[in-house]
Amino acid sequence: MQQMWTDIDSFIDSHLIPEDQILKQTLENTENHGFPDHLAVAPNQGMLLQMLIQMNQCKRVLELGTFAAYSTMWLARALPDDGYILTIEGRDTHAAMGQENIDRAQLKQKVDLKVGRAADVLRNLPEDTEAFDFIFIDADKQSYPEYLELSLKLSHSGTIIFLDNVIRAGAIIDKSNKKPSIEGIREMFVAMQNHPQILSCTALQTVGSKGHDGFALAIVK
């Protein structure tokens, strides 16, 4: 099944995902430095992020989990020239690679990469930090409940919160799986259920080149 999922993603990409030199350059530079590309979003998933930002005319984006900044490029290309992205990466090696890719891309949008545990960085932001229009969470899964609450504090009515990798090949319904990452995702689902600050939310399973996983999506009330 995995090979078929991968082949279908390739079919989709070949028809619907325009070739972009910045995205290609980012992947090539990441591979040249020995970083695995499986940690980045798939191109069709990147296009989904882009379309959500475009549909809602977002200008300010928060990203938790930069890795090599491939997803950051997708987020940036959806923004107007005066758009802004704050992206946070916890691993020094990933952050260095991400910053190199951002610098090489020479984006028109301002991209501010901060290094550190996302929760700590968010708590240390100035009190007058302007709310974000779109928040993409793709960091350590055990912290998803915490990231959700912190993101809500940095949101306004209509902010979209997108949490990636929340199905984990079905591990979330395996009661014997007590890994912190899986427990964190389960707690996230509980927190989102009837949350007083969330207007509506859902989650979708996905299959493709990245295997069986999925994402959760919420709109702030």
C-alpha positions in Angstrom: 0.0 0.0 0.0 2.8 2.4 0.8 4.2 2.3 -2.7 0.8 3.0 -4.1 0.3 5.9 -1.8 3.6 7.3 -2.8 2.9 6.9 -6.5 -0.4 8.6 -6.1 1.2 11.6 -4.4 3.7 11.7 -7.3 0.8 11.7 -9.7 -0.9 14.6 -7.8 2.3 16.6 -7.6 3.0 16.2 -11.3 -0.4 17.6 -12.3 -1.3 20.1 -9.6 1.9 21.3 -7.8 3.9 23.9 -9.9 7.6 23.5 -9.8 9.2 26.2 -7.6 12.9 26.9 -7.6 13.0 28.1 -4.0 11.3 24.9 -2.8 13.5 22.7 -5.0 16.6 24.5 -3.8 15.6 24.1 -0.2 15.1 20.3 -0.5 18.4 19.9 -2.4 20.4 21.9 0.1 18.8 19.9 3.0 19.7 16.6 1.3 23.2 17.8 0.6 23.7 18.4 4.3 22.5 14.9 5.1 19.2 15.7 6.6 16.3 13.3 6.0 13.5 14.8 3.8 10.8 12.6 5.5 10.7 15.2 8.3 9.4 17.8 5.9 5.8 18.2 4.7 4.9 16.6 1.3 4.4 19.0 -1.6 0.6 18.5 -1.8 0.4 19.1 2.0 2.4 22.2 1.6 0.0 23.4 -1.1 -2.9 22.8 1.4 -1.2 25.1 3.9 -0.7 27.7 1.2 -4.3 27.5 0.1 -5.6 27.9 3.7 -3.5 31.0 4.1 -4.6 32.4 0.8 -8.3 31.7 1.4 -8.2 33.6 4.7 -5.9 36.4 3.5 -3.5 35.8 6.3 -0.5 38.1 6.9 1.0 36.9 10.2 2.0 33.2 10.6 3.4 31.3 13.6 5.2 28.0 12.9 6.2 25.6 15.7 8.8 23.2 14.3 11.0 24.7 11.5 13.2 21.7 10.7 15.0 22.8 7.5 12.4 25.5 6.7 10.7 23.6 3.8 7.3 24.1 5.3 8.3 27.7 6.1 8.8 28.3 2.4 5.3 27.1 1.6 3.9 29.3 4.3 5.9 32.3 3.0 4.9 31.9 -0.6 1.2 32.2 0.4 1.8 35.6 2.1 1.8 39.1 0.7 5.2 40.8 0.4 4.7 42.5 3.8 3.8 39.2 5.5 5.6 38.0 8.6 6.5 34.5 9.9 7.7 33.6 13.3 9.1 30.1 13.2 10.5 28.3 16.2 12.9 25.3 16.2 14.1 23.4 19.3 17.2 21.7 17.8 20.3 23.7 17.1 21.3 21.6 14.1 17.9 21.9 12.5 17.7 25.6 13.2 21.1 26.2 11.6 20.0 24.3 8.5 16.7 26.1 8.5 18.3 29.5 8.7 20.7 28.7 5.9 17.8 27.7 3.7 15.8 30.9 4.6 18.9 33.1 3.8 19.4 31.3 0.5 15.8 31.8 -0.5 15.9 35.6 -0.1 12.2 35.8 0.6 10.4 39.1 0.4 8.5 38.3 3.6 10.1 38.7 6.9 11.0 35.4 8.5 12.1 35.4 12.2 13.6 32.1 13.3 14.0 31.6 17.0 15.8 28.7 18.6 14.6 27.0 21.8 11.7 25.0 23.2 8.6 26.4 21.5 6.7 26.8 24.8 9.5 28.8 26.4 9.9 31.0 23.3 6.2 31.7 23.2 6.0 32.6 26.9 8.9 35.0 26.5 7.3 37.0 23.6 6.6 40.6 24.4 3.1 41.2 25.9 2.2 43.4 23.0 2.9 40.8 20.4 0.3 41.1 17.7 -2.0 38.1 17.2 -1.3 35.6 14.4 -3.7 34.8 11.6 -2.5 31.2 11.0 -0.6 28.9 13.3 1.1 25.7 12.1 2.1 23.3 14.8 4.5 20.5 13.7 6.8 20.1 16.7 7.2 17.6 19.6 3.9 15.8 19.9 3.9 15.3 23.7 3.7 19.1 24.0 0.7 19.6 21.6 -1.8 20.3 24.5 0.5 23.0 25.8 1.1 24.4 22.3 -2.6 24.5 21.7 -3.3 26.6 24.7 -0.3 29.0 24.1 -1.4 29.4 20.5 -4.9 30.3 21.5 -3.4 33.1 23.6 -1.7 34.4 20.5 -4.8 34.2 18.3 -7.7 36.4 17.4 -11.2 35.5 16.3 -10.9 33.6 13.0 -7.3 32.5 13.5 -6.7 29.1 12.0 -4.7 26.5 14.0 -3.3 23.5 12.0 -1.7 20.7 14.0 0.2 18.1 11.9 0.9 14.4 12.5 -2.0 13.6 14.9 -2.9 10.1 13.7 0.5 8.4 13.7 -0.6 5.3 11.7 -3.5 4.7 14.1 -1.3 4.7 17.2 -3.7 7.1 19.0 -6.3 4.4 19.3 -3.9 1.7 20.5 -4.6 1.7 24.3 -1.3 -0.2 24.9 0.7 2.6 23.4 1.8 4.9 26.2 4.5 6.8 24.4 4.7 10.5 25.5 4.2 11.6 21.9 1.0 9.5 21.5 -0.4 10.5 25.0 0.2 14.1 24.1 -1.8 13.8 20.9 -4.7 12.1 22.8 -4.6 14.9 25.4 -4.8 17.4 22.5 -8.0 15.8 21.2 -9.5 16.0 24.7 -8.5 19.6 25.0 -10.0 20.5 21.6 -13.3 18.9 22.4 -15.8 21.6 23.4 -13.0 24.1 24.0 -14.6 27.4 24.9 -12.2 29.3 22.7 -12.6 27.1 19.6 -15.4 27.9 17.1 -15.1 24.6 15.2 -12.5 21.9 14.7 -11.9 18.5 13.1 -9.2 16.1 12.2 -8.6 14.1 9.0 -6.6 11.0 8.3 -4.2 11.1 5.4 -2.2 8.6 3.4 0.5 9.3 1.0 4.3 9.5 0.6 4.6 10.2 4.3 2.6 7.1 5.3 -0.6 7.0 7.3 -1.1 10.1 9.5 -3.3 13.1 9.6 -3.9 16.6 10.9 -6.3 18.6 13.1 -7.7 21.9 12.2 -9.4 24.5 14.4 -10.9 28.0 14.0 -10.7 30.3 17.0 -14.0 31.7 18.2 
